[in-house]
């Protein structure tokens, strides 16, 4: 959905800002500092409303890094299709190659997010040159905190790929990501520490949570509940479960709608919220970068995950009747493919939604030994996924540890292909879950053991070459 019909003048300015770069990668380039930067509130808001840059669009580009999702073991590709379905880069990611980006001229998992950061900084720098009238103060503030949100969101996404998992004992010495905080072409490019990375993300999101509106005009725009939801996700990745609980709860206090899947037209090709692009569970919309193995119908869902759904679960397809597709899956040629993106198309939703928040809060309840509250949140979600012609069976647990395990298993079922599982894998292995993966490709077996260096992807070679003092992530 387009939020604005952009003025041709504004589109031209924005394109000049970006494509004035001499090279392609954002941290290997220095844009021309003589270029005109828009400074009116209307123009600055329109920059943030450029969905393709700030959220990802439906043209196949997407925005959020997909290297972790390609590498996760929730799907597989048959040997017969391996060379045809996966690009050479995706093949290396799929096999957990130690140097997957070597020889690649552009790494979009880096370039596109940092382009979004640049646009956010253009807006923040532009606001410094504006003294708003009293009647403009609310609009000024919303633009400011929206830009902070977009930038913090991208910093978090980049940290899940290009920085090691947060560990309090080493965060002050582990290398994080470059924190570009201005659009100044002369700003020094350096890697912050992991502690600095997360501190900046949290600082900005807390500011946003205090100032953004709860009623954004579009779900592609940030909101107070989106800032709280993202803080919950950030703290969960840090294994700070007390704070994750606080912000998941705050977000759900502001907005807690769940969709009853019984209302879905489950015979449609893709996830069918009655042709509504942004369904009632969506808090903030963005898209994962597209890749062939994750395109609907191309990736074969792991049987263990698929078989873990109850037969009365509406997310599951009926293998005996292809017309009875599930909300998340369809049965084709004796295999199951995913069709459950909350974008309702082949593009994979990776935004913030209430179903994730119910699961975050449930997990945090379980970790606080509040078993009944944990199960209450879990059952509140699952009853909305249950066929209403059959009596819902409440999930029970023997204790908090049992509840926690069931909630973590439900995350795998509910949050498929949203770009979340790589982060889950990193944090859960850090606390001793000992999860390892094995794949066999063309007769050769590949293994990814727990806490391996390959859980952090290398900084692209062209970025290191342009910034020779920048530390590289070790992979072996």
VEXPA-269736 format. One record per residue (C-alpha): residue in one letter; x, y, z. Coordinates in Angstrom, 2 decimals, padded with zeros to 5 digits. Each point is the difference from the previous one (the first is absolute). Layout:
# VEXPA-269736
ATOM,residu,u,v,w
ATOM,a,X,Y,Z
...
# end
This chain:
# VEXPA-269736
ATOM,residu,u,v,w
ATOM,x,000.00,000.00,000.00
ATOM,x,001.39,003.37,-000.94
ATOM,x,-000.03,002.54,002.78
ATOM,x,000.68,003.02,-002.13
ATOM,x,-000.18,001.04,-003.59
ATOM,x,003.45,001.51,000.06
ATOM,x,000.73,003.28,-001.65
ATOM,x,002.33,-000.47,-002.96
ATOM,x,002.28,002.61,001.57
ATOM,x,000.34,-002.01,003.25
ATOM,x,000.60,-003.28,-001.80
ATOM,x,002.77,001.63,-002.00
ATOM,x,001.63,001.42,003.13
ATOM,x,-000.10,-003.35,001.80
ATOM,x,001.39,-001.86,-002.96
ATOM,x,002.81,002.52,-000.36
ATOM,x,000.88,-000.43,003.65
ATOM,x,000.35,-003.75,-000.37
ATOM,x,001.20,-000.55,-003.53
ATOM,x,002.52,002.82,000.22
ATOM,x,002.29,-002.54,001.67
ATOM,x,003.06,-000.98,-001.99
ATOM,x,-000.15,-003.66,000.98
ATOM,x,-002.73,-002.39,001.02
ATOM,x,000.55,-000.91,003.64
ATOM,x,-001.07,002.57,002.57
ATOM,x,002.98,-000.33,002.29
ATOM,x,002.48,-000.09,-002.85
ATOM,x,-001.24,003.23,-001.55
ATOM,x,000.05,003.72,000.64
ATOM,x,-002.98,001.77,-001.55
ATOM,x,000.50,003.40,-001.62
ATOM,x,-000.40,002.50,002.87
ATOM,x,-001.13,002.75,-002.38
ATOM,x,-003.34,-001.70,-000.62
ATOM,x,-003.20,001.74,001.05
ATOM,x,-001.72,-001.47,003.06
ATOM,x,-003.75,000.59,000.50
ATOM,x,-000.77,001.98,003.15
ATOM,x,-003.77,000.59,000.20
ATOM,x,-001.99,-002.18,002.39
ATOM,x,-002.16,-001.21,-002.86
ATOM,x,003.00,-001.11,-002.03
ATOM,x,001.72,-001.62,002.97
ATOM,x,-003.15,-001.98,000.84
ATOM,x,-000.23,-001.09,-003.62
ATOM,x,003.54,-001.40,000.16
ATOM,x,-001.03,-002.20,002.92
ATOM,x,-003.13,-000.99,-001.91
ATOM,x,002.06,-001.48,-002.81
ATOM,x,-001.05,-003.60,000.68
ATOM,x,002.51,-001.55,-002.37
ATOM,x,002.90,001.50,001.96
ATOM,x,-001.31,-000.02,003.56
ATOM,x,-002.16,-003.15,000.12
ATOM,x,000.71,-002.03,-003.11
ATOM,x,-002.51,-000.29,-002.82
ATOM,x,-001.80,-002.66,-002.00
ATOM,x,002.23,000.22,-003.07
ATOM,x,002.25,-002.77,001.29
ATOM,x,002.58,002.20,001.72
ATOM,x,-001.01,-000.11,003.64
ATOM,x,002.25,001.57,002.62
ATOM,x,000.76,-002.09,003.08
ATOM,x,003.09,-002.26,-000.21
ATOM,x,-000.79,-003.55,-001.08
ATOM,x,003.38,-001.74,000.48
ATOM,x,-001.08,-001.43,003.34
ATOM,x,-003.33,-001.24,-001.32
ATOM,x,001.67,-001.71,-002.98
ATOM,x,002.43,-001.65,002.40
ATOM,x,-002.64,-001.19,002.46
ATOM,x,-001.06,-003.64,-000.13
ATOM,x,-003.79,000.45,-000.29
ATOM,x,-000.02,-001.02,-003.66
ATOM,x,002.00,-001.92,-002.56
ATOM,x,000.55,-000.06,-003.74
ATOM,x,000.17,-003.27,-001.92
ATOM,x,003.29,-000.89,-001.69
ATOM,x,-001.70,000.07,-003.38
ATOM,x,-000.95,003.65,000.53
ATOM,x,003.04,001.15,001.96
ATOM,x,001.84,001.70,-002.84
ATOM,x,-003.15,001.35,-001.63
ATOM,x,-001.86,001.36,003.03
ATOM,x,002.91,001.52,001.92
ATOM,x,002.35,002.67,-001.29
ATOM,x,003.74,-000.61,000.54
ATOM,x,-000.07,002.25,003.09
ATOM,x,-003.08,-001.76,001.39
ATOM,x,001.66,-003.37,-000.56
ATOM,x,002.91,001.11,002.19
ATOM,x,-002.32,001.32,002.69
ATOM,x,-002.05,-003.20,-000.11
ATOM,x,003.16,-002.09,000.58
ATOM,x,001.34,002.37,002.71
ATOM,x,003.07,000.85,-002.04
ATOM,x,002.71,001.72,002.04
ATOM,x,000.39,002.80,-002.55
ATOM,x,-003.37,000.31,-001.76
ATOM,x,000.47,003.56,-001.24
ATOM,x,003.42,-000.40,-001.62
ATOM,x,-000.13,001.15,-003.60
ATOM,x,-003.45,001.57,000.34
ATOM,x,000.01,003.59,-001.31
ATOM,x,-002.98,001.11,002.11
ATOM,x,-001.39,-001.42,003.21
ATOM,x,-003.57,001.24,000.16
ATOM,x,-000.39,-001.13,003.61
ATOM,x,002.44,002.83,000.76
ATOM,x,-000.63,002.52,-002.75
ATOM,x,-003.79,000.31,000.15
ATOM,x,-000.28,000.34,003.80
ATOM,x,002.74,002.64,000.08
ATOM,x,-001.78,001.85,-002.79
ATOM,x,-003.01,000.17,002.34
ATOM,x,002.26,001.24,002.80
ATOM,x,001.29,002.72,-002.34
ATOM,x,-003.54,001.15,-000.80
ATOM,x,-000.84,000.10,003.71
ATOM,x,003.07,002.13,000.64
ATOM,x,-000.86,002.34,-002.87
ATOM,x,-003.31,000.63,001.74
ATOM,x,001.56,000.42,003.46
ATOM,x,002.62,002.41,-001.36
ATOM,x,-002.67,001.88,-001.92
ATOM,x,-002.08,000.49,003.13
ATOM,x,002.94,001.73,001.69
ATOM,x,-000.37,002.81,-002.53
ATOM,x,-003.70,000.54,000.70
ATOM,x,-001.47,002.07,002.83
ATOM,x,-003.63,-001.12,000.03
ATOM,x,-002.92,002.30,000.63
ATOM,x,-002.14,-000.89,003.00
ATOM,x,-002.56,-001.52,-002.36
ATOM,x,002.71,-002.19,-001.54
ATOM,x,001.53,-001.35,003.21
ATOM,x,-002.02,-003.21,000.08
ATOM,x,000.81,-000.76,-003.66
ATOM,x,003.67,000.86,000.61
ATOM,x,000.21,-002.32,003.01
ATOM,x,-001.68,-002.89,-001.80
ATOM,x,002.40,000.25,-002.94
ATOM,x,002.98,000.14,002.37
ATOM,x,-000.96,-003.05,002.03
ATOM,x,-001.10,-001.91,-003.10
ATOM,x,003.45,000.49,-001.51
ATOM,x,001.59,-001.18,003.25
ATOM,x,-002.20,-003.10,-000.06
ATOM,x,000.84,-000.91,-003.60
ATOM,x,003.71,000.36,000.69
ATOM,x,-000.10,-001.98,003.26
ATOM,x,-002.01,-002.72,-001.72
ATOM,x,002.60,-000.35,-002.74
ATOM,x,002.90,000.08,002.47
ATOM,x,-001.63,-002.90,001.85
ATOM,x,-000.52,-001.99,-003.21
ATOM,x,003.61,000.54,-001.06
ATOM,x,001.27,-001.05,003.43
ATOM,x,-001.72,-003.39,-000.33
ATOM,x,002.09,-000.73,-003.09
ATOM,x,003.27,001.91,000.27
ATOM,x,000.62,000.10,003.77
ATOM,x,000.35,-002.90,002.45
ATOM,x,-002.88,-000.86,002.30
ATOM,x,-000.25,002.29,003.01
ATOM,x,001.84,-001.38,003.05
ATOM,x,000.27,002.29,003.01
ATOM,x,003.43,-001.33,000.94
ATOM,x,001.58,000.86,-003.38
ATOM,x,-002.30,002.69,-001.47
ATOM,x,002.44,002.82,000.82
ATOM,x,002.76,-001.64,-002.05
ATOM,x,-001.90,-001.88,-002.74
ATOM,x,-000.26,001.91,-003.26
ATOM,x,-003.45,001.28,-000.90
ATOM,x,-001.05,001.89,-003.13
ATOM,x,000.85,003.47,-001.31
ATOM,x,-002.48,002.45,001.52
ATOM,x,-000.50,002.64,-002.66
ATOM,x,-001.67,002.84,001.92
ATOM,x,000.10,002.80,-002.58
ATOM,x,-000.18,000.33,-003.78
ATOM,x,003.33,001.86,000.13
ATOM,x,002.24,-001.45,-002.70
ATOM,x,003.04,000.74,002.16
ATOM,x,-001.21,-002.01,003.00
ATOM,x,002.59,-002.58,001.02
ATOM,x,-001.06,-003.55,-000.79
ATOM,x,000.84,-002.31,002.87
ATOM,x,-001.47,-003.01,001.70
ATOM,x,-001.53,000.61,003.40
ATOM,x,000.12,-002.67,002.66
ATOM,x,-002.99,-002.28,000.52
ATOM,x,-000.73,001.87,003.24
ATOM,x,000.02,003.33,-001.83
ATOM,x,-002.17,-001.41,-002.78
ATOM,x,-002.74,-001.23,002.30
ATOM,x,000.24,003.02,002.30
ATOM,x,-000.70,002.34,-002.93
ATOM,x,-002.86,-002.15,-001.30
ATOM,x,-001.64,-000.12,003.42
ATOM,x,000.58,003.69,000.75
ATOM,x,-001.70,001.08,-003.22
ATOM,x,-002.87,-002.46,000.26
ATOM,x,-000.78,001.07,003.56
ATOM,x,-000.22,003.58,-001.23
ATOM,x,-002.36,-001.14,-002.76
ATOM,x,-002.15,-001.98,002.42
ATOM,x,-000.57,003.15,002.00
ATOM,x,-000.83,002.31,-002.89
ATOM,x,-001.48,-001.78,-003.03
ATOM,x,-003.73,-000.14,-000.60
ATOM,x,-002.07,-003.13,000.61
ATOM,x,-002.03,000.69,-003.14
ATOM,x,002.32,000.19,-003.02
ATOM,x,-001.69,000.75,-003.30
ATOM,x,001.59,-003.10,-001.56
ATOM,x,001.51,-003.19,001.40
ATOM,x,003.17,000.74,-001.93
ATOM,x,000.51,002.90,002.40
ATOM,x,001.34,-000.44,003.55
ATOM,x,-002.18,000.26,003.09
ATOM,x,000.33,-000.09,003.77
ATOM,x,-001.06,-003.66,000.04
ATOM,x,002.50,-000.80,-002.76
ATOM,x,002.84,001.56,002.00
ATOM,x,-000.99,-002.06,003.06
ATOM,x,-000.32,-003.14,-002.14
ATOM,x,003.45,000.52,-001.49
ATOM,x,001.47,000.61,003.44
ATOM,x,-001.51,-003.32,001.10
ATOM,x,001.65,-001.72,-002.97
ATOM,x,003.34,001.72,000.66
ATOM,x,000.04,-000.95,003.67
ATOM,x,-001.01,-003.57,-000.84
ATOM,x,003.02,-000.28,-002.31
ATOM,x,002.18,001.24,002.87
ATOM,x,-001.55,-002.60,002.35
ATOM,x,-001.15,002.84,002.24
ATOM,x,-003.34,-001.66,000.63
ATOM,x,-001.21,002.37,002.70
ATOM,x,000.22,002.98,-002.34
ATOM,x,-001.37,-002.01,-002.93
ATOM,x,-003.05,-000.76,002.14
ATOM,x,-000.48,003.65,000.96
ATOM,x,-000.06,001.23,-003.59
ATOM,x,-001.99,-002.89,-001.44
ATOM,x,-002.60,000.70,002.67
ATOM,x,000.06,003.75,-000.67
ATOM,x,-000.51,-000.58,-003.71
ATOM,x,-002.87,-002.42,000.57
ATOM,x,-001.60,002.44,002.43
ATOM,x,-000.09,002.47,-002.88
ATOM,x,-001.05,-002.45,-002.73
ATOM,x,-000.78,-003.70,000.42
ATOM,x,-002.21,-001.17,-002.86
ATOM,x,000.23,-003.59,-001.20
ATOM,x,-001.63,-001.31,-003.16
ATOM,x,-002.23,-003.06,000.15
ATOM,x,001.31,-002.16,-002.84
ATOM,x,-003.46,-001.50,-000.40
ATOM,x,-000.97,003.14,-001.91
ATOM,x,002.72,-000.56,-002.57
ATOM,x,-000.78,-001.02,-003.55
ATOM,x,002.46,-002.88,000.26
ATOM,x,-000.46,-001.17,-003.59
ATOM,x,001.71,003.12,-001.35
ATOM,x,003.49,-000.34,-001.44
ATOM,x,001.73,002.14,002.62
ATOM,x,-000.71,001.02,003.56
ATOM,x,-003.53,001.37,-000.36
ATOM,x,-001.09,002.67,002.45
ATOM,x,-003.07,000.74,-002.10
ATOM,x,002.22,001.91,-002.40
ATOM,x,001.16,002.38,002.76
ATOM,x,003.71,000.63,-000.48
ATOM,x,000.77,000.95,003.61
ATOM,x,-002.02,-002.28,002.24
ATOM,x,-001.11,000.84,003.54
ATOM,x,003.01,-001.66,001.63
ATOM,x,002.54,002.16,-001.81
ATOM,x,001.48,002.83,002.07
ATOM,x,002.81,001.07,-002.34
ATOM,x,000.47,-001.22,-003.54
ATOM,x,003.27,-000.85,-001.72
ATOM,x,001.20,-002.69,-002.38
ATOM,x,002.85,-002.49,-000.01
ATOM,x,002.31,000.20,-002.98
ATOM,x,-001.23,-002.44,-002.61
ATOM,x,001.99,-003.09,-000.85
ATOM,x,-000.90,-002.93,-002.19
ATOM,x,000.08,-002.83,002.58
ATOM,x,-002.42,001.92,002.22
ATOM,x,-002.39,000.92,-002.78
ATOM,x,-003.34,-001.66,000.55
ATOM,x,000.00,-003.42,-001.62
ATOM,x,003.78,-000.23,-000.41
ATOM,x,001.10,-000.92,003.52
ATOM,x,-001.16,-003.35,001.39
ATOM,x,-000.96,000.34,003.65
ATOM,x,001.79,-002.30,002.42
ATOM,x,-002.26,-002.96,000.81
ATOM,x,000.79,000.11,003.71
ATOM,x,-001.34,003.53,000.28
ATOM,x,-003.02,-000.70,-002.19
ATOM,x,-000.96,-003.19,001.84
ATOM,x,000.11,001.83,003.33
ATOM,x,-003.26,001.83,-000.82
ATOM,x,-003.19,-001.53,001.39
ATOM,x,-002.33,-001.35,-002.69
ATOM,x,-002.64,002.51,001.14
ATOM,x,002.41,002.90,-000.45
ATOM,x,-001.16,002.25,-002.84
ATOM,x,003.57,000.86,-000.91
ATOM,x,000.46,-003.58,-001.21
ATOM,x,-001.05,-001.23,-003.45
ATOM,x,-002.07,-003.12,-000.68
ATOM,x,002.25,-002.34,-001.96
ATOM,x,-003.03,-002.04,-001.05
ATOM,x,-001.69,002.96,-001.67
ATOM,x,002.14,002.63,-001.75
ATOM,x,-002.96,002.39,-000.05
ATOM,x,000.15,000.15,003.80
ATOM,x,003.14,002.07,000.29
ATOM,x,001.12,001.11,003.43
ATOM,x,000.45,003.64,000.91
ATOM,x,003.77,-000.59,000.02
ATOM,x,000.51,-002.98,-002.31
ATOM,x,-001.07,-001.72,-003.17
ATOM,x,000.58,-003.64,-000.93
ATOM,x,001.61,-000.46,-003.41
ATOM,x,001.55,-003.18,-001.44
ATOM,x,000.44,-001.68,003.37
ATOM,x,001.74,003.04,001.49
ATOM,x,-001.11,003.05,001.98
ATOM,x,000.75,003.56,-001.03
ATOM,x,-000.51,003.15,002.03
ATOM,x,-002.59,002.59,-001.02
ATOM,x,-000.63,001.73,003.31
ATOM,x,001.66,003.40,-000.40
ATOM,x,-001.95,002.74,001.75
ATOM,x,000.48,002.06,-003.15
ATOM,x,-002.37,-002.31,-001.85
ATOM,x,002.41,-000.56,-002.88
ATOM,x,003.28,-001.70,-000.85
ATOM,x,001.83,002.78,001.84
ATOM,x,000.84,-001.08,003.55
ATOM,x,-001.28,002.16,002.85
ATOM,x,002.66,000.73,002.63
ATOM,x,-001.67,002.78,001.93
ATOM,x,-001.45,000.23,003.50
ATOM,x,-003.28,-001.69,000.85
ATOM,x,-002.02,-000.89,003.08
ATOM,x,000.42,-003.76,-000.39
ATOM,x,003.74,000.40,000.56
ATOM,x,-000.65,002.16,003.07
ATOM,x,-002.32,-002.57,001.59
ATOM,x,002.78,-002.55,-000.42
ATOM,x,002.67,002.34,001.39
ATOM,x,-002.12,000.78,003.03
ATOM,x,-000.86,-003.67,000.47
ATOM,x,003.68,-000.96,-000.16
ATOM,x,000.92,002.67,002.52
ATOM,x,-002.81,-001.12,002.34
ATOM,x,001.35,-003.55,-000.16
ATOM,x,003.53,001.20,000.75
ATOM,x,-001.43,001.81,003.05
ATOM,x,-001.60,-003.32,001.14
ATOM,x,-003.45,001.47,-000.65
ATOM,x,-001.28,-003.14,-001.69
ATOM,x,-003.72,000.79,000.00
ATOM,x,000.51,003.46,-001.53
ATOM,x,002.35,-001.46,-002.61
ATOM,x,-002.56,-002.59,-001.03
ATOM,x,-002.76,002.61,000.00
ATOM,x,001.84,002.03,-002.66
ATOM,x,000.86,-003.12,-001.97
ATOM,x,-003.58,-001.26,-000.02
ATOM,x,-001.37,003.46,-000.84
ATOM,x,002.02,-000.20,-003.21
ATOM,x,-000.58,-003.64,-000.87
ATOM,x,-003.78,000.03,000.38
ATOM,x,-000.02,002.49,-002.88
ATOM,x,001.80,-002.58,-002.16
ATOM,x,-002.30,-002.92,000.90
ATOM,x,-002.80,-001.33,-002.21
ATOM,x,-003.21,001.25,001.60
ATOM,x,-001.91,-003.16,-000.88
ATOM,x,002.09,-001.89,002.58
ATOM,x,000.29,000.73,003.72
ATOM,x,003.31,001.76,000.69
ATOM,x,002.42,-002.00,002.13
ATOM,x,001.78,002.23,002.49
ATOM,x,003.78,-000.29,000.13
ATOM,x,001.14,-001.05,003.47
ATOM,x,003.42,-000.36,001.60
ATOM,x,001.42,-001.84,002.99
ATOM,x,002.10,002.99,001.05
ATOM,x,001.56,003.22,-001.27
ATOM,x,002.82,-001.81,-001.79
ATOM,x,-002.51,-002.15,-001.87
ATOM,x,-002.01,003.11,-000.89
ATOM,x,003.13,001.72,-001.27
ATOM,x,000.84,-002.91,-002.29
ATOM,x,-003.53,-000.02,-001.42
ATOM,x,000.09,003.75,-000.59
ATOM,x,003.35,-000.21,-001.79
ATOM,x,-001.39,-002.77,-002.20
ATOM,x,-003.01,002.17,-000.78
ATOM,x,002.28,002.83,-001.12
ATOM,x,001.24,-002.38,-002.71
ATOM,x,-003.54,-000.67,-001.16
ATOM,x,-001.44,003.50,000.19
ATOM,x,002.90,002.19,-001.16
ATOM,x,001.19,-001.94,-003.03
ATOM,x,002.05,001.90,-002.60
ATOM,x,-000.08,003.37,001.74
ATOM,x,003.75,000.33,000.41
ATOM,x,-000.14,-000.72,003.75
ATOM,x,001.34,-003.52,000.37
ATOM,x,003.68,000.76,-000.60
ATOM,x,-000.08,002.34,002.99
ATOM,x,-001.86,-002.62,002.03
ATOM,x,002.63,-002.57,-000.87
ATOM,x,002.82,002.30,001.08
ATOM,x,-001.55,000.98,003.34
ATOM,x,-001.25,-003.46,000.93
ATOM,x,003.34,-001.64,-000.72
ATOM,x,001.69,002.70,002.04
ATOM,x,-001.97,-001.18,003.01
ATOM,x,000.89,-003.66,-000.60
ATOM,x,-002.82,-001.44,-002.14
ATOM,x,002.64,-001.75,-002.16
ATOM,x,-001.89,000.22,-003.32
ATOM,x,001.93,-001.15,-003.06
ATOM,x,-000.96,-000.35,-003.66
ATOM,x,000.96,-002.46,-002.73
ATOM,x,-000.71,000.16,-003.72
ATOM,x,000.92,-002.40,-002.76
ATOM,x,000.49,001.50,-003.45
ATOM,x,000.95,-002.10,-003.03
ATOM,x,001.34,-002.76,002.23
ATOM,x,002.07,002.25,002.24
ATOM,x,-000.97,000.69,003.62
ATOM,x,000.33,003.44,001.57
ATOM,x,-000.30,000.73,003.72
ATOM,x,-000.49,003.18,002.00
ATOM,x,000.81,-000.65,003.68
ATOM,x,-001.22,002.17,002.88
ATOM,x,001.69,003.39,000.53
ATOM,x,002.05,-000.35,-003.18
ATOM,x,001.74,003.11,-001.35
ATOM,x,-002.16,-000.35,-003.11
ATOM,x,-003.00,001.30,001.93
ATOM,x,001.49,003.44,-000.68
ATOM,x,000.37,000.84,-003.68
ATOM,x,003.10,001.75,-001.37
ATOM,x,000.02,003.70,-000.80
ATOM,x,-000.10,000.23,-003.83
ATOM,x,003.45,000.06,-001.58
ATOM,x,-000.59,003.26,-001.87
ATOM,x,-000.87,001.76,003.27
ATOM,x,003.18,-001.28,001.66
ATOM,x,002.07,000.96,-003.06
ATOM,x,-001.33,003.55,000.09
ATOM,x,000.53,000.18,003.78
ATOM,x,003.22,-001.99,000.59
ATOM,x,000.04,000.70,003.73
ATOM,x,-003.39,-001.60,000.54
ATOM,x,000.19,-003.33,001.89
ATOM,x,-001.39,-003.05,-001.83
ATOM,x,-002.13,-002.64,001.67
ATOM,x,001.94,-003.25,000.47
ATOM,x,-001.67,-003.01,-001.62
ATOM,x,002.46,-002.78,000.80
# end
